[in-house]
Amino acid sequence: MRILHLTFENFQDVPGLLSRSHRFFGDEGVLATMSPSTLGFPNGITLNYPLLNSGLIRKFRKITGRENVNVLEHALSLKIKGANPLQRIFFKSRDLIWLYKLHAKWNRYEFGDFDIFHFDGDIPFIYGDRILKKLKHKRIVTHFFGSELRKWGMNPFLKEYANLRITSELDHTKIDPSLVFAPIPFEADKILPRRHENPVLRICHSPTRRTAKGTADIVEAINKLKKKIKLEFLLIEGVSHKKCMELKRTCDIGIDQIGNYAGTGYGRSGLEFLALGIPTLTEIPDEYEKLLPGHPFVKATKRNFEDVLYNLLIDAELRRKKREQGIKWVRDFCSPRHIMGKIYEEYQRLGWK
């Protein structure tokens, strides 16, 4: 089979890795992106849609507050994208521009000839159902990442047309319990773990968005800890992924997120820490534990974060234990073959394979 993965941007290379992982099962996966990666990940077939990632659009998002993707857990609910009339008018107007760009690529890359369409990010080429009507006899998957479902809602047409709905976000399973949970895939075996600690332990945090990761709370707690114990703190922001990994490699303890401001549990940053052999703190609500069996994260909340981090700083044996557990877990549980195997179980259930 030939499977197309279409995404807004190959953010953190998750859609890209999924597309490449079909080879484990004898199929061909192809990646197509609407906008080039801002972090240097592979783009695949690039549609170069306007009104997405330009400097002007990013400025507009900031002015209008669209950069704030925080949704607290008690406020989670299933929303339908475009329910607001003004928003729907914008989407439909944008569709006309996107269709013009898509027309030049459709036949060139034979998009209509794929067997399965994975819309990684819940956008089926455009907001409306014009393309989906063309694909009504195809196999359709919608796969949610990040804040799209949490903040903006589900595409109403994919809600109707998709045969399979997947999420890689723990809290999305509360928004829509029918979603199939597939963890974030990660090629941990390609990363050489650290084996030695710094004389003065260095703590690292690398947020994509500070507000989403509870960075202000983390920095406040770190500043308090500096008065109790000698440590170094490294905040990584605004660098390429390659540079980010180089900096992470110099650290002894990683912090993914606390506060559950825009999603729960962990992200790719946490997986990178684990693969490097770095004990990692994050907040995982107890109700999601069943989705992450045997995980090695050091659990912390905003309330106890300072104490949990202090205990990890003074306990070398705990750090050693978490280092070993983390490397094994991220290589096994998060391996692309394992994750794609879960997706292929759904393919088989639907009679696609």
CORNOR-V980776 format. One record per residue. N is the residue number from 1. PHI is phi in whole degrees, -180 to 180 (999 if undefined). NEAR is the number of other C-alpha atoms within 8 Angstrom. D_FIRST is the distance of its C-alpha to the first C-alpha in Angstrom with 2 decimals. Layout:
n phi near d_first
N PHI NEAR D_FIRST
N PHI NEAR D_FIRST
This chain:
n phi near d_first
1 999 7 0.00
2 -114 10 3.79
3 -122 14 6.43
4 -102 14 10.03
5 -106 15 12.97
6 -108 15 16.13
7 -141 14 19.45
8 -58 10 23.15
9 -153 10 23.72
10 -76 15 22.07
11 -70 10 24.91
12 58 7 25.54
13 64 9 22.08
14 -69 11 20.53
15 -60 13 17.68
16 -63 13 17.31
17 -67 11 17.25
18 -62 11 14.69
19 -64 14 12.28
20 -75 10 13.20
21 -82 12 12.93
22 -65 12 9.20
23 -63 9 10.18
24 -62 7 12.33
25 -116 6 9.72
26 79 6 8.03
27 -115 10 5.11
28 -107 11 6.31
29 -108 13 8.46
30 -127 11 11.04
31 -101 14 14.41
32 -130 13 16.69
33 -124 16 20.22
34 -81 12 23.00
35 -144 13 25.73
36 -62 10 26.22
37 -66 11 26.65
38 -85 6 30.33
39 -113 8 30.12
40 88 7 28.53
41 -81 10 24.97
42 -59 8 22.13
43 -100 14 21.48
44 63 9 18.30
45 -78 7 18.46
46 -100 10 21.77
47 -82 11 22.76
48 54 9 26.33
49 -66 9 27.24
50 -79 8 31.01
51 61 7 32.75
52 -127 7 30.74
53 -123 8 32.00
54 -70 8 35.00
55 -59 6 38.33
56 -65 6 39.73
57 -67 10 37.05
58 -63 9 37.47
59 -66 8 41.21
60 -62 8 40.78
61 -61 10 38.76
62 -67 9 41.55
63 -65 7 44.29
64 -87 7 42.73
65 84 7 41.85
66 -73 8 38.06
67 -72 7 37.83
68 -79 7 39.16
69 -102 9 36.14
70 -69 10 38.26
71 -139 11 37.97
72 -68 10 40.05
73 -60 9 38.71
74 -70 4 41.29
75 -100 6 40.17
76 -66 10 36.48
77 -160 6 35.49
78 -82 10 32.66
79 -109 8 33.20
80 -111 10 31.58
81 -66 10 30.96
82 89 10 33.12
83 -66 7 35.56
84 -75 7 38.33
85 -56 7 39.28
86 -66 6 39.93
87 -63 9 36.64
88 -65 10 34.86
89 -62 8 36.81
90 -62 8 35.78
91 -61 11 32.05
92 -69 10 32.26
93 -68 8 34.29
94 -63 9 31.89
95 -56 11 29.01
96 -62 8 30.87
97 -71 9 30.96
98 -66 11 27.34
99 -62 9 26.24
100 -62 8 28.34
101 -67 11 26.61
102 -69 10 23.11
103 -54 8 24.02
104 -70 8 24.44
105 -100 9 21.00
106 -57 10 18.86
107 -76 9 18.92
108 -58 6 19.32
109 -104 6 15.99
110 51 8 14.26
111 -60 8 13.51
112 -71 7 13.33
113 -93 5 10.32
114 -73 11 7.75
115 -88 9 6.07
116 -130 12 7.73
117 -117 13 10.97
118 -99 12 12.91
119 -94 14 16.48
120 -83 14 18.07
121 130 11 21.65
122 69 12 21.61
123 -123 12 21.91
124 -84 12 19.63
125 73 7 20.52
126 -139 11 24.05
127 -67 10 26.20
128 -75 10 26.39
129 -103 10 24.08
130 -59 7 24.08
131 -75 10 20.47
132 -60 10 19.34
133 -63 7 21.02
134 -67 7 18.86
135 -103 9 15.70
136 -63 8 17.34
137 -97 5 14.98
138 -94 8 11.88
139 -99 11 11.13
140 -117 12 13.50
141 -124 13 14.46
142 -117 14 17.75
143 -129 13 18.73
144 -98 13 22.41
145 -130 11 24.10
146 58 8 27.73
147 -101 10 30.20
148 -57 12 28.31
149 -69 13 28.40
150 -63 15 31.64
151 -96 9 33.57
152 -107 10 32.20
153 106 11 30.34
154 -97 13 27.22
155 -64 12 25.92
156 -65 9 27.24
157 -81 9 24.51
158 -68 13 21.62
159 -57 8 23.87
160 -85 6 23.59
161 -91 9 20.02
162 -67 11 18.02
163 -84 7 16.65
164 -141 8 16.64
165 -121 11 19.28
166 -124 12 19.48
167 -136 15 22.34
168 -113 11 23.34
169 -115 13 26.98
170 -58 13 29.36
171 -75 10 31.56
172 -64 12 28.84
173 -68 13 28.82
174 -85 8 32.38
175 -65 10 31.62
176 -142 8 29.01
177 -62 7 28.95
178 -79 6 25.86
179 -67 10 23.68
180 -86 8 21.59
181 -85 11 22.95
182 -128 10 20.73
183 -56 9 23.07
184 -65 10 22.89
185 -76 11 20.97
186 -155 13 23.23
187 -88 10 23.42
188 -67 13 26.94
189 -69 7 27.08
190 -90 5 27.24
191 -110 8 30.48
192 -83 7 33.81
193 -69 8 35.94
194 -74 9 39.55
195 -122 5 42.18
196 -130 4 45.44
197 -96 8 46.85
198 -75 9 49.07
199 -56 4 52.82
200 -109 7 52.64
201 -62 13 49.47
202 -110 13 47.24
203 -102 13 45.26
204 -130 14 42.30
205 -144 10 40.61
206 -133 11 38.01
207 -79 12 37.37
208 -76 5 35.19
209 -127 6 37.44
210 -59 9 40.75
211 -66 10 41.19
212 -77 14 37.84
213 -106 14 38.60
214 71 13 42.27
215 -61 12 43.42
216 -61 8 46.92
217 -66 9 47.50
218 -65 10 46.24
219 -62 8 48.53
220 -61 8 51.47
221 -67 10 51.07
222 -61 10 50.72
223 -63 8 53.93
224 -69 8 55.74
225 -66 10 54.54
226 -60 9 55.82
227 -82 7 59.29
228 -104 6 58.84
229 -149 6 56.95
230 -77 8 56.19
231 -159 9 52.61
232 -120 8 50.60
233 -129 8 48.08
234 -121 8 45.37
235 -105 7 43.66
236 -102 11 40.70
237 -149 7 39.84
238 66 4 38.88
239 -123 7 37.60
240 -66 8 34.37
241 -62 8 31.99
242 -60 6 33.13
243 -67 8 36.74
244 -59 11 36.10
245 -67 9 34.78
246 -62 8 37.80
247 -71 9 40.12
248 -60 9 38.50
249 -62 8 39.00
250 -89 8 42.75
251 -109 14 42.87
252 -112 12 43.73
253 -138 12 42.76
254 -111 14 39.98
255 -126 12 40.06
256 -86 15 36.94
257 -160 13 38.42
258 -141 16 41.08
259 100 9 42.00
260 51 14 38.62
261 -80 14 39.28
262 -146 12 35.71
263 112 16 33.49
264 -119 12 34.21
265 93 11 33.72
266 -154 12 32.22
267 -134 8 30.04
268 -59 9 28.56
269 -57 10 32.17
270 -63 13 33.04
271 -68 12 30.17
272 -64 10 31.35
273 -59 13 34.84
274 -61 14 33.80
275 -63 16 31.85
276 -80 12 35.01
277 78 13 37.07
278 -110 15 38.80
279 -55 15 39.94
280 -130 13 38.66
281 -95 14 40.28
282 -161 16 38.53
283 -104 14 39.12
284 -126 11 37.03
285 -59 8 38.48
286 -56 5 39.01
287 -67 5 36.92
288 -100 10 33.70
289 -57 9 34.53
290 -64 6 32.49
291 -84 7 29.27
292 -128 7 30.20
293 -59 6 31.57
294 72 5 33.81
295 -64 7 33.49
296 -100 8 36.12
297 -64 10 37.07
298 -85 9 40.79
299 -80 9 41.11
300 -147 12 43.53
301 -121 10 44.52
302 -57 8 46.54
303 -71 5 49.58
304 -112 8 49.44
305 -55 12 47.47
306 -61 10 50.59
307 -68 7 51.70
308 -63 10 48.30
309 -66 9 47.94
310 -61 9 51.55
311 -63 8 51.01
312 -70 10 48.00
313 -65 8 50.10
314 -97 6 52.91
315 -115 8 50.91
316 -65 8 49.66
317 -68 6 48.58
318 -65 8 46.39
319 -64 10 44.73
320 -62 8 44.14
321 -63 8 42.66
322 -67 13 40.33
323 -62 12 39.32
324 -67 9 38.22
325 -62 9 36.54
326 -63 16 34.65
327 -61 14 33.19
328 -66 8 31.98
329 -65 12 30.60
330 -69 14 28.64
331 -75 13 27.08
332 -89 8 26.12
333 -67 8 25.54
334 -100 15 23.92
335 -63 13 21.77
336 -56 12 18.24
337 -63 8 16.94
338 -65 10 19.13
339 -66 14 18.18
340 -66 11 14.40
341 -61 8 15.29
342 -64 9 17.07
343 -68 9 14.23
344 -70 9 12.05
345 -62 8 15.25
346 -71 9 15.07
347 -56 10 11.55
348 -65 9 13.15
349 -61 7 16.27
350 -88 6 14.71
351 78 6 13.04
352 -88 6 9.43
353 -136 5 8.71
